[in-house]
Amino acid sequence: MASKVGSMIDQHWASVLAAAASPPVSDPGDLLRTAVRLGLDIAPGTSGCSVTELTGSGYRTTVSANELAVALDQRQYDAGTGPCLSAASGGAVERLDDMVREARFPEFRTAAAEAGVRSSLSVGLTGLDRPAALNLYAGTPGAYAAGRTLAVADLLARCVTALLPGGRPPPDSAGLAAERARGDRISRALRLLMATRRLDRAAAFAELTRQSQRQGRSVAELAEDLLLRAGRQNAP
Amino acid sequence: MTSDDPGLDLPDGMARTGMTFEELWLRQLALGGPAGRLEVEAYVLGVLAPDAYQHDLLAQALNEWSLERGGDHPVGYWGSTPAG
């Protein structure tokens, strides 16, 4: 059962990541709802996840996984202060590890305590034409203190940014064409190895990694050797 | 990495080499890898499970980075690490 649940989460992440890699998405509503539900799995104890955006009528929660997040966001909009507003307006990360010990945002902390929330994380969404943030709320202190948890939240925030109206894909890197050209040479060598040794792609690549370990050479060098030998054998 | 030592997993390999996700993504592209930048992060962070080929692409990218800096092959391949 656990593996089925894990597989479903994998599929949901895969669909969100694929769409985020090539926006604009024509109807992103379902994907954004999927994204905030994925937020609930980022850290144990997470009980709310939402997206705050500045609209023509002020700050609003435009996507949410549940009512708890909507209510906590709203308390911040009403007070005119809170971590989600600070993250959205500053494009920054606002992490409150323990509402009991925290001194900032007293109105929000009161609302959070009433809702049983002990820690929160708001990640500013940069790259949009308006302030926005991804918000996570948890019933346990320190839910978002771990480095991996922060990295996953940041990844999800960038996916949400790309899916929102006006969102852009991650910028291409300048070296992309050169890297792809090198990759094409290795792919050619892999196809050769697959055909001559009757291997699938994973096994052919594993063979190259074993040679790389034995010889202390890169896969690119080994691939060029393979292509050179094949060229000599095919020469008239 | 030796036959007795399964080697580092991908997150520990990232920490050991100090590579950025951007660098890892470009390296796996240069190895013929198909994954997008966000996808590479998802594999290393464990929110997506790589198949054998994708795992070994990322392991090789990390290992070649290490090789170029006088190291060996610290990251384990598919089947040698607990994740694989």
Interface residues (C-beta under 8 A of the other chain):
Chain A: G6 I9 D10 W13 A14 L17 A18 A20 A21 R148 A151 V152 L155 R158 C159 P170 S173 G175 L176 A178 E179 R180 R182 G183 D184 I186 S187 L190 R201 A202 F205 A206 L208 T209 S212 Q213 G216 S218 V219 A220
Chain B: M1 P11 E22 W25 L26 R27 L29 A30 L31 G32 G33 G36 R37 L38 E39 E41 A42 L45 G46 V47 L48 A49 D51 A52 Y53 D56 L57 A59 Q60 N63 E64 L67 D72 H73 Y77 W78
